[in-house]
Amino acid sequence: MEGHPRVASPQPDPVQNEPVRKGFGLKAFLWDVRKRRWRFRQYMNALFFVVILILATYGHTVLWSLVAGACMAVLGIATRLWASGCIKKNDELATDGPYAFVRHPLYVGNFLLGTGFALACGYLLALPLWGLLFYLYHAPAIEREDRKLCNRFPQAWPGWAETTPALLPKALLKLQKGPRVGPWSLKQSLHNGEPLYALVLLGGLAYLASRLA
């Protein structure tokens, strides 16, 4: 989760060469959790979201934390909407829009969302819980994504990664250099399901606001 990590060298494609355990059952599941935690990040996000709503149901939100958390969560939603409309998937390396500031703006959006909801629910213990989940399930996914992009775009990725941090943008430096804005595609964002997710998350914030003490 460092802001300007060491640039990776081309390695075996993580998609084609990562370890896979076949079969079903508890042992296979535990092996998957230990070796490929990144696969469960979306499930853990959903579980965390449900836990936040349950905490708000049986407790109460506080005005200052609700306002601060809601602002951060809305920023996270906006970040994901922006990034999802600029991403080019496997056809081309996205280096414009939010990708001119950080290599993984979708994960930046995730971090802001989780932190925002943790604040908005009014339980400060939710913050370290979210930090732990992000470290355990999102950090491996970020590392894997870097390896995959490095191998898929061996000419374009190293130079871009050398000057573009993973998560923490050097905003002033990038603004001085004049990052390319690039087109934003609503169709692409819809294809990724981001507008639907945004509505669900905004609904969650509205529920938290209804629990205001």
SEMI-893190 format. One line per 8 residues: their letters; for each residue x, y, z of C-alpha. Coordinates in Angstrom, 3 decimals. Each point is the difference from the previous one (the first is absolute). Last residue first. Layout:
N
A) X:Y:Z | ...
//
This chain:
213
ALRSALYA) -28.914:10.243:16.995 | 0.437:-0.429:-3.747 | -1.398:-3.362:-1.061 | -1.625:1.487:-3.120 | 3.438:1.265:-1.072 | 1.310:-3.565:0.046 | -2.862:-1.043:-2.238 | 0.754:2.833:-2.438
LGGLLVLA) 3.628:-1.102:-0.059 | -1.080:-3.528:-0.872 | -2.214:1.318:-2.793 | 2.998:1.893:-1.338 | 1.881:-3.292:-0.005 | -2.757:-1.788:-1.910 | -0.255:2.850:-2.524 | 3.778:0.003:-0.513
YLPEGNHL) 0.036:-3.754:-0.539 | -2.567:0.443:-2.758 | 2.008:2.823:-1.589 | 3.185:-2.145:0.229 | -1.299:-3.085:-1.814 | 3.196:-0.448:-2.024 | -1.976:0.174:-3.251 | -1.748:3.103:1.320
SQKLSWPG) 3.391:1.707:0.430 | 1.000:-1.035:-3.523 | -3.244:1.364:-1.407 | 0.401:3.223:1.973 | 3.369:0.487:-1.679 | 2.445:2.648:1.224 | 2.429:1.353:-2.568 | 3.585:0.896:0.892
VRPGKQLK) 1.151:2.549:2.556 | 3.666:-0.110:-0.915 | 2.069:1.108:2.957 | 1.385:3.570:-0.023 | 3.536:-0.246:1.343 | -0.797:2.492:2.728 | -3.154:-1.920:0.851 | 1.992:-3.209:0.360
LLAKPLLA) 2.488:1.599:2.370 | -2.782:1.529:2.053 | -1.911:-3.272:0.233 | 2.783:-2.328:1.073 | -2.592:-2.711:0.249 | -0.043:-2.657:2.748 | -1.220:-3.330:-1.383 | 2.481:-1.674:-2.355
PTTEAWGP) 2.213:2.960:-0.778 | 0.502:1.168:-3.618 | 3.493:0.979:-1.184 | 1.707:-3.398:-0.166 | -3.308:-1.756:-0.648 | -0.496:1.896:-3.264 | 3.535:-0.769:-1.169 | -0.291:-3.684:0.940
WAQPFRNC) -3.522:-0.491:-1.467 | 0.382:1.125:-3.615 | 2.476:-2.487:-1.468 | -0.810:-3.125:2.044 | -3.784:0.492:-0.329 | -1.476:-3.403:0.863 | 2.869:-1.026:2.275 | 0.101:3.222:2.010
LKRDEREI) -3.804:0.122:-0.001 | -0.234:-3.436:1.605 | 2.715:0.709:2.548 | -1.637:3.282:0.989 | -3.408:-1.683:0.286 | 1.459:-2.679:2.275 | 1.496:2.610:2.320 | -3.308:1.853:0.139
APAHYLYF) -1.916:-3.231:0.650 | 2.390:-0.924:2.825 | -0.633:3.451:1.594 | -3.755:-0.341:-0.341 | -0.689:-3.078:2.128 | 2.213:0.057:3.082 | 0.939:3.678:0.107 | -3.493:1.212:-0.864
LLGWLPLA) -1.573:-2.335:2.535 | 2.387:1.163:2.732 | -0.653:3.671:-0.749 | -3.741:-0.673:0.018 | 0.224:-1.550:3.461 | 2.243:2.852:1.166 | -2.738:2.467:-1.008 | -3.014:-1.979:1.276
LLYGCALA) 1.358:0.350:3.524 | -0.920:3.688:-0.277 | -3.705:-0.823:0.085 | -2.047:2.971:-1.266 | -1.369:-1.695:-3.129 | 1.233:2.876:-2.158 | 3.652:-0.542:0.851 | 0.097:-3.633:-1.111
FGTGLLFN) -2.121:0.935:-3.017 | 2.533:2.634:-1.032 | 3.000:-2.235:0.588 | -1.547:-2.725:-2.135 | -0.892:2.397:-2.775 | 3.331:1.818:0.035 | 1.889:-3.295:-0.197 | -2.211:-1.285:-2.804
GVYLPHRV) 0.437:3.220:-1.968 | 3.771:-0.271:0.359 | -0.397:-3.592:-1.159 | -1.770:1.210:-3.137 | 2.696:2.652:-0.441 | 2.729:-2.642:-0.362 | 2.982:1.399:-1.905 | -0.289:3.456:1.513
FAYPGDTA) -0.065:3.582:-1.327 | -0.046:-0.485:-3.791 | -2.250:-3.021:0.562 | -2.671:2.396:1.293 | -0.454:1.307:-3.563 | 2.763:-1.333:-2.226 | 2.380:-2.964:0.249 | -2.291:-2.897:-0.903
LEDNKKIC) 2.065:-2.800:-1.558 | -1.856:-1.210:-3.078 | -2.179:-2.940:-1.011 | 0.023:-1.918:3.302 | -2.468:2.193:1.925 | -0.132:3.515:-1.460 | -0.905:1.815:3.208 | -1.268:3.542:-0.401
GSAWLRTA) -3.657:-0.398:0.982 | 0.831:-2.275:2.927 | 2.548:2.537:1.287 | -2.452:2.887:0.175 | -2.755:-2.078:1.592 | 2.497:-1.455:2.476 | 1.265:3.428:1.006 | -3.530:1.375:0.309
IGLVAMCA) -0.997:-2.864:2.304 | 3.128:0.545:2.114 | -0.701:3.728:0.243 | -3.553:-0.855:1.068 | 1.455:-2.292:2.679 | 2.351:2.714:1.280 | -2.794:2.568:0.232 | -2.296:-2.536:1.668
GAVLSWLV) 2.672:-0.911:2.545 | 0.639:3.585:1.037 | -3.710:0.819:0.222 | -0.887:-3.216:1.836 | 2.994:0.319:2.336 | -1.004:3.513:1.028 | -3.711:-0.808:0.315 | 0.264:-3.249:1.971
THGYTALI) -1.602:-3.239:-1.140 | -1.953:-2.296:2.234 | 0.090:-3.521:1.331 | -1.920:-3.114:-0.943 | -0.774:1.041:-3.554 | 3.241:1.907:-0.511 | 2.020:-3.064:0.963 | -2.107:-2.089:-2.374
LIVVFFLA) 0.594:2.463:-2.864 | 3.760:-0.091:0.606 | -0.022:-3.806:0.131 | -1.824:-0.121:-3.355 | 2.607:2.250:-1.628 | 2.817:-2.095:1.493 | -1.560:-3.150:-1.436 | -0.305:1.626:-3.433
NMYQRFRW) 3.637:1.082:0.068 | 1.037:-3.453:1.205 | -1.827:-1.588:-2.910 | 1.687:2.398:-2.422 | 3.441:-0.756:1.466 | -0.369:-3.771:-0.123 | 2.164:-0.714:-3.063 | 2.825:2.114:1.451
RRKRVDWL) 0.508:-2.603:2.700 | 1.667:-2.392:-2.447 | 2.440:-2.151:1.968 | -1.436:0.020:3.534 | -3.652:0.455:-0.901 | 0.295:-2.546:-2.817 | 1.619:-2.524:2.322 | -2.795:0.568:2.505
FAKLGFGK) -2.603:-0.645:-2.710 | 1.728:-3.124:-1.280 | 0.264:-1.364:3.521 | -3.654:0.813:0.762 | -1.424:-1.772:-3.021 | 0.361:0.139:-3.746 | 2.467:-1.141:-2.610 | 2.928:1.504:-1.824
RVPENQVP) 2.742:2.030:1.612 | 1.427:2.679:-2.247 | 3.438:1.590:0.219 | 0.564:3.102:-2.174 | 1.547:-0.639:-3.400 | -2.505:1.152:-2.612 | -1.598:2.882:1.849 | 3.183:1.065:1.767
DPQPSAVR) 1.882:0.252:-3.325 | 3.557:-1.013:0.794 | 2.012:3.074:0.991 | 0.897:3.278:-1.666 | 1.815:2.212:2.499 | -1.977:1.853:2.637 | 0.410:3.684:0.659 | 0.763:0.745:3.636
PHGEM) -2.943:1.541:1.761 | -1.022:3.657:-0.018 | -2.977:0.460:2.347 | 0.318:-3.211:1.933 | -3.029:-2.222:0.344
//
